[in-house]
Amino acid sequence: MLCLEARALAVAVGARTLFSNVDLHLTRGWYGLVGANGAGKSTLLRVLSGELTPTHGAARVSPADAVIARCDQRVDALDDEVRDLADRADGGASSLRASLRLDPDELARWPTLSPGERKRWQVGAALAREPDALLVDEPTNHLDAEATRWVLDALRRFRGVGVIVSHDRGVLDALPNTILRVHGGTVTAHPGRWSEVRDDLDRASVSGSPRGRSSRGRRARARGGCPTRGARTSRRSGACRRGRG
């Protein structure tokens, strides 16, 4: 069974602990990752992808050879994965370019492309790798309503484990079926779309006691468990680490 998990995860930056004692078991489907600016959302994505070593605990993917792709918020450089998507002539790549309105001739003027145009190429390149897990950080930044629909439609067709960071409530209602919240030094899982769980999150913020299925003492689960034998962080993570959305 495909699963992305964290065990007793903790990350500190200097003297500040972003989160600790985090247990996550993420199976196929989309998860929305929310929290205040600076809470550690992007950091958590980097840990789950295997790019950042946590202060304590571990992140693992099962099976061990699963491919993880991560799309950063920034899209600056024209990388090999974008070039590969532009050059491929197979039906899958052609369909993906068409769905995201990507023209290979655009790469000749990459420095002048808008942040939104680069973001569509970044997301397309990640999907073209056919990863098992896809971690996407603010993919609709700088996109208008029409381009946002293109990107969301493409992401909906992804069938692996997906985690999306977004401040756009429309995105959080359209894609994920579980909301993960980074708050108060931990991560809580709230099954449902944003509009279904936001009242609970608002009350938790007022009370200072996060509600939902907490990762402290209990593992934040969604859609069942996760095999652990032989699991380790994938070495095949990467893709779309640069960029501005």
C-alpha positions as CSV (number, residue, x, y, z in Angstrom):
1,M,0.0,0.0,0.0
2,L,1.3,3.4,-1.0
3,C,1.8,5.6,2.1
4,L,3.7,8.7,3.2
5,E,4.2,8.8,6.9
6,A,6.0,10.7,9.7
7,R,6.9,9.3,13.1
8,A,7.6,11.3,16.1
9,L,8.6,14.2,13.8
10,A,10.1,17.4,15.2
11,V,11.7,20.3,13.5
12,A,13.5,23.2,15.2
13,V,15.0,26.3,13.6
14,G,17.6,27.7,15.9
15,A,16.0,27.9,19.4
16,R,12.4,27.8,17.9
17,T,10.6,24.5,17.6
18,L,8.1,24.6,14.6
19,F,6.4,21.4,15.6
20,S,7.1,18.2,17.5
21,N,5.8,14.7,18.2
22,V,4.1,14.6,14.8
23,D,2.8,11.3,13.5
24,L,1.1,11.2,10.0
25,H,-0.1,8.3,7.9
26,L,-1.1,9.6,4.5
27,T,-2.6,7.3,1.9
28,R,-3.9,8.0,-1.6
29,G,-5.8,11.1,-2.1
30,W,-5.4,14.9,-1.5
31,Y,-4.6,16.6,1.8
32,G,-4.8,20.4,2.3
33,L,-2.0,21.7,4.5
34,V,-2.9,25.0,6.3
35,G,-1.5,27.1,9.1
36,A,-0.3,30.6,9.8
37,N,2.6,32.1,7.9
38,G,5.8,30.8,9.5
39,A,4.1,27.9,11.2
40,G,6.2,25.4,9.2
41,K,4.0,24.2,6.3
42,S,6.7,24.5,3.6
43,T,9.2,23.0,6.1
44,L,7.0,20.0,6.6
45,L,6.8,19.4,2.8
46,R,10.5,19.5,2.6
47,V,10.8,16.9,5.4
48,L,8.2,14.7,3.9
49,S,10.0,14.8,0.6
50,G,13.2,13.7,2.2
51,E,15.0,17.0,1.3
52,L,15.3,18.2,4.9
53,T,16.4,16.1,7.9
54,P,14.1,16.6,10.9
55,T,15.5,17.5,14.3
56,H,13.9,14.3,15.6
57,G,11.9,11.4,14.2
58,A,11.7,10.4,10.6
59,A,9.6,10.7,7.4
60,R,9.2,7.6,5.3
61,V,7.5,6.5,2.1
62,S,6.3,3.0,1.3
63,P,7.2,1.3,-0.9
64,A,10.7,2.4,-0.4
65,D,11.3,3.1,-4.1
66,A,8.3,5.3,-4.5
67,V,8.9,8.6,-6.3
68,I,8.2,11.9,-4.5
69,A,7.9,15.2,-6.4
70,R,7.8,18.6,-4.7
71,C,6.8,21.9,-6.2
72,D,8.2,24.9,-4.3
73,Q,6.5,28.2,-4.2
74,R,9.2,29.8,-6.4
75,V,9.8,29.1,-10.0
76,D,12.9,30.9,-11.2
77,A,15.2,28.6,-13.2
78,L,14.2,26.6,-16.3
79,D,15.1,23.1,-15.2
80,D,15.6,19.8,-17.1
81,E,12.2,18.5,-16.0
82,V,10.4,21.4,-17.7
83,R,12.5,20.9,-20.8
84,D,11.7,17.2,-20.8
85,L,7.9,17.9,-20.7
86,A,8.3,20.4,-23.6
87,D,10.4,18.0,-25.7
88,R,8.3,14.8,-25.2
89,A,6.1,13.7,-28.1
90,D,4.2,11.0,-26.4
91,G,0.4,11.2,-25.9
92,G,0.6,11.6,-22.2
93,A,2.9,14.6,-22.4
94,S,0.9,16.2,-25.2
95,S,-2.3,15.8,-23.3
96,L,-0.8,17.3,-20.1
97,R,0.5,20.3,-22.1
98,A,-2.9,20.8,-23.7
99,S,-4.7,20.6,-20.4
100,L,-2.4,23.3,-18.9
101,R,-2.2,25.4,-22.1
102,L,1.5,25.0,-22.3
103,D,3.3,25.9,-25.5
104,P,6.9,24.5,-25.9
105,D,7.9,27.6,-27.8
106,E,7.4,29.5,-24.6
107,L,10.7,28.1,-23.2
108,A,12.6,30.3,-25.6
109,R,11.4,33.3,-23.6
110,W,11.5,31.8,-20.2
111,P,13.0,34.9,-18.4
112,T,10.0,36.9,-19.6
113,L,7.2,34.4,-18.7
114,S,4.9,35.5,-15.9
115,P,5.1,33.8,-12.5
116,G,1.8,32.2,-13.3
117,E,3.0,30.8,-16.6
118,R,6.1,29.4,-15.0
119,K,3.9,27.8,-12.2
120,R,1.9,25.9,-14.8
121,W,5.1,24.5,-16.4
122,Q,6.3,23.6,-12.9
123,V,3.1,21.7,-12.0
124,G,3.0,20.1,-15.4
125,A,6.6,18.9,-15.1
126,A,5.9,17.4,-11.7
127,L,2.9,15.5,-13.0
128,A,4.7,14.3,-16.1
129,R,7.1,12.4,-13.8
130,E,4.1,10.3,-12.7
131,P,5.2,10.4,-9.1
132,D,3.7,8.3,-6.3
133,A,3.5,11.3,-4.0
134,L,3.2,15.0,-5.0
135,L,3.8,17.9,-2.6
136,V,2.7,21.2,-3.9
137,D,3.3,24.6,-2.2
138,E,0.8,27.4,-3.2
139,P,0.3,26.2,-6.8
140,T,-2.3,28.9,-7.6
141,N,-0.4,31.9,-6.6
142,H,-0.3,34.4,-9.4
143,L,-2.9,32.5,-11.4
144,D,-6.2,34.0,-12.6
145,A,-9.5,32.1,-12.2
146,E,-9.2,30.4,-15.6
147,A,-5.6,29.2,-15.1
148,T,-6.5,28.1,-11.5
149,R,-9.2,25.8,-13.0
150,W,-6.6,24.4,-15.5
151,V,-4.2,23.5,-12.7
152,L,-6.9,22.1,-10.4
153,D,-8.3,19.9,-13.2
154,A,-4.8,18.6,-13.8
155,L,-4.2,17.9,-10.1
156,R,-7.5,16.1,-9.7
157,R,-6.3,13.5,-12.1
158,F,-3.4,12.6,-9.9
159,R,-4.0,9.3,-8.1
160,G,-1.1,9.1,-5.6
161,V,-0.6,10.8,-2.2
162,G,-1.0,14.5,-2.7
163,V,-0.4,17.4,-0.2
164,I,-1.2,20.9,-1.2
165,V,-0.4,24.1,0.8
166,S,-2.8,26.9,0.0
167,H,-4.3,30.0,1.5
168,D,-7.1,29.9,-1.2
169,R,-10.2,28.6,0.4
170,G,-11.7,27.8,-3.0
171,V,-8.7,25.5,-3.7
172,L,-9.1,23.9,-0.2
173,D,-12.7,23.1,-1.0
174,A,-12.1,21.9,-4.5
175,L,-9.3,19.4,-4.1
176,P,-8.5,17.9,-0.6
177,N,-10.7,15.6,1.4
178,T,-8.7,16.0,4.6
179,I,-7.3,19.2,6.1
180,L,-3.9,19.0,7.9
181,R,-3.3,22.0,10.2
182,V,0.0,23.1,11.5
183,H,-0.8,25.0,14.7
184,G,0.4,25.2,18.3
185,G,3.6,23.2,17.7
186,T,1.8,20.2,16.3
187,V,-0.2,18.9,13.3
188,T,-3.8,17.9,13.4
189,A,-5.9,16.0,10.8
190,H,-9.5,17.1,10.1
191,P,-11.4,14.8,7.7
192,G,-13.5,16.9,5.3
193,R,-13.1,19.8,2.9
194,W,-12.2,23.3,4.2
195,S,-15.8,24.5,4.4
196,E,-16.7,21.4,6.4
197,V,-14.0,21.8,9.1
198,R,-13.3,25.6,9.2
199,D,-15.7,26.2,12.1
200,D,-13.9,23.7,14.2
201,L,-10.6,25.2,13.4
202,D,-11.9,28.7,14.2
203,R,-13.2,27.5,17.6
204,A,-9.9,25.8,18.2
205,S,-8.0,29.0,17.5
206,V,-10.1,30.9,20.0
207,S,-9.9,28.3,22.7
208,G,-6.2,27.7,22.1
209,S,-6.8,23.9,22.1
210,P,-6.6,22.4,18.6
211,R,-9.6,20.2,17.8
212,G,-9.7,17.2,15.5
213,R,-7.5,14.1,15.5
214,S,-4.3,15.3,17.1
215,S,-0.9,14.0,16.3
216,R,0.1,14.3,19.9
217,G,-0.3,10.9,21.4
218,R,-2.4,9.7,18.4
219,R,-1.4,9.4,14.8
220,A,-3.2,11.6,12.3
221,R,-4.7,9.2,9.9
222,A,-6.7,9.3,6.8
223,R,-8.1,6.4,4.7
224,G,-6.6,3.6,6.7
225,G,-3.1,2.6,7.9
226,C,0.3,2.3,6.4
227,P,2.7,-0.6,6.1
228,T,6.0,0.1,7.9
229,R,8.2,-2.8,7.1
230,G,11.1,-1.8,4.9
231,A,9.9,1.7,4.6
232,R,12.4,4.6,4.4
233,T,12.6,8.1,2.9
234,S,12.7,7.9,-0.8
235,R,15.9,9.0,-2.5
236,R,14.0,9.7,-5.7
237,S,12.3,12.9,-4.4
238,G,12.8,16.2,-6.1
239,A,11.3,17.9,-9.1
240,C,10.1,21.5,-9.1
241,R,12.2,22.6,-6.2
242,R,12.8,26.0,-7.7
243,G,10.3,28.5,-8.8
244,R,7.9,31.3,-8.1
245,G,4.2,30.6,-8.5
